[in-house]
Amino acid sequence: PAGANTRAQKRALSLRTAAGMANAVEQFRRWEADVKAHVPRAQLLVFHARDGWAPLCAFLGKPVPDAPFPHVNSREEWRTRVVVAPIVYWAPAVLGTLLLLAAAAALLYKYVL
């Protein structure tokens, strides 16, 4: 929300904290319940990708394709994108900075101390 300026408010909105994640899940569940309460059942599909083509195609009145249902954004893909990729991206900069600091410390020790 606008005006989330206290530390507690920011923490509650951050997905990096347990409180923030719990808040996001609760808001999603309220939104989902609101959608289910207001959208006519015949016009609403609560779809889970793990269910594959069948419920989606039945809802749309289309035949089930011969191709397998595309499963993208698996846990492993998500982990790679969210956890591993930033490490790979930032590692050279962090290592370079550490090397510069080590060199500066060595020079400082040799010539000043």
MIPAVO-112782 format. One record per residue (C-alpha): residue number from 1; x, y, z. Coordinates in steps of 0.02 Angstrom, whole numbers, plus 50000, padded with zeros to 5 digits. Layout:
! residues N
NUM / X / Y / Z .
...
! end
This chain:
! residues 113
1 / 50000 / 50000 / 50000 .
2 / 50049 / 50180 / 49976 .
3 / 50131 / 50253 / 50128 .
4 / 50211 / 50091 / 50186 .
5 / 50351 / 50184 / 50270 .
6 / 50380 / 50102 / 50437 .
7 / 50505 / 49962 / 50451 .
8 / 50366 / 49842 / 50506 .
9 / 50258 / 49890 / 50356 .
10 / 50401 / 49865 / 50235 .
11 / 50444 / 49697 / 50313 .
12 / 50262 / 49643 / 50300 .
13 / 50263 / 49685 / 50115 .
14 / 50430 / 49603 / 50075 .
15 / 50427 / 49428 / 50003 .
16 / 50600 / 49403 / 50079 .
17 / 50528 / 49382 / 50253 .
18 / 50412 / 49251 / 50325 .
19 / 50289 / 49387 / 50375 .
20 / 50292 / 49462 / 50202 .
21 / 50266 / 49293 / 50119 .
22 / 50123 / 49253 / 50238 .
23 / 50046 / 49423 / 50198 .
24 / 50061 / 49391 / 50011 .
25 / 49982 / 49219 / 50026 .
26 / 49840 / 49288 / 50132 .
27 / 49806 / 49428 / 50007 .
28 / 49808 / 49304 / 49863 .
29 / 49685 / 49190 / 49953 .
30 / 49567 / 49335 / 49988 .
31 / 49576 / 49389 / 49805 .
32 / 49546 / 49209 / 49748 .
33 / 49395 / 49193 / 49863 .
34 / 49327 / 49359 / 49798 .
35 / 49345 / 49301 / 49617 .
36 / 49259 / 49136 / 49656 .
37 / 49118 / 49229 / 49745 .
38 / 49085 / 49350 / 49601 .
39 / 49122 / 49256 / 49440 .
40 / 48984 / 49136 / 49384 .
41 / 49040 / 48955 / 49401 .
42 / 49010 / 48920 / 49216 .
43 / 49130 / 49061 / 49170 .
44 / 49268 / 49018 / 49293 .
45 / 49404 / 48889 / 49277 .
46 / 49514 / 48861 / 49428 .
47 / 49659 / 48784 / 49336 .
48 / 49814 / 48697 / 49400 .
49 / 49949 / 48665 / 49271 .
50 / 49982 / 48495 / 49350 .
51 / 49810 / 48441 / 49286 .
52 / 49869 / 48457 / 49105 .
53 / 49765 / 48490 / 48951 .
54 / 49602 / 48401 / 48996 .
55 / 49516 / 48528 / 49112 .
56 / 49576 / 48676 / 49010 .
57 / 49517 / 48604 / 48845 .
58 / 49351 / 48547 / 48919 .
59 / 49321 / 48723 / 48987 .
60 / 49362 / 48800 / 48818 .
61 / 49265 / 48669 / 48720 .
62 / 49420 / 48619 / 48622 .
63 / 49499 / 48449 / 48588 .
64 / 49647 / 48395 / 48692 .
65 / 49807 / 48417 / 48589 .
66 / 49919 / 48269 / 48551 .
67 / 50069 / 48367 / 48615 .
68 / 50114 / 48349 / 48799 .
69 / 50064 / 48492 / 48913 .
70 / 50210 / 48615 / 48925 .
71 / 50283 / 48614 / 49098 .
72 / 50390 / 48769 / 49115 .
73 / 50441 / 48860 / 49271 .
74 / 50474 / 48700 / 49367 .
75 / 50548 / 48714 / 49540 .
76 / 50720 / 48680 / 49467 .
77 / 50699 / 48813 / 49332 .
78 / 50636 / 48937 / 49461 .
79 / 50781 / 48898 / 49577 .
80 / 50905 / 48922 / 49436 .
81 / 50827 / 49088 / 49385 .
82 / 50801 / 49159 / 49560 .
83 / 50945 / 49085 / 49660 .
84 / 51085 / 49032 / 49544 .
85 / 51077 / 49166 / 49410 .
86 / 51102 / 49313 / 49529 .
87 / 51252 / 49225 / 49607 .
88 / 51329 / 49198 / 49436 .
89 / 51289 / 49378 / 49387 .
90 / 51364 / 49458 / 49544 .
91 / 51509 / 49339 / 49578 .
92 / 51636 / 49425 / 49462 .
93 / 51600 / 49597 / 49537 .
94 / 51610 / 49533 / 49715 .
95 / 51769 / 49435 / 49683 .
96 / 51847 / 49583 / 49593 .
97 / 51806 / 49698 / 49737 .
98 / 51878 / 49574 / 49861 .
99 / 52038 / 49562 / 49760 .
100 / 52054 / 49752 / 49755 .
101 / 52026 / 49762 / 49942 .
102 / 52155 / 49627 / 49973 .
103 / 52282 / 49718 / 49862 .
104 / 52246 / 49883 / 49950 .
105 / 52267 / 49800 / 50120 .
106 / 52432 / 49722 / 50066 .
107 / 52498 / 49890 / 50005 .
108 / 52438 / 49977 / 50162 .
109 / 52523 / 49846 / 50270 .
110 / 52684 / 49852 / 50169 .
111 / 52705 / 50042 / 50153 .
112 / 52606 / 50121 / 50295 .
113 / 52604 / 50002 / 50441 .
! end
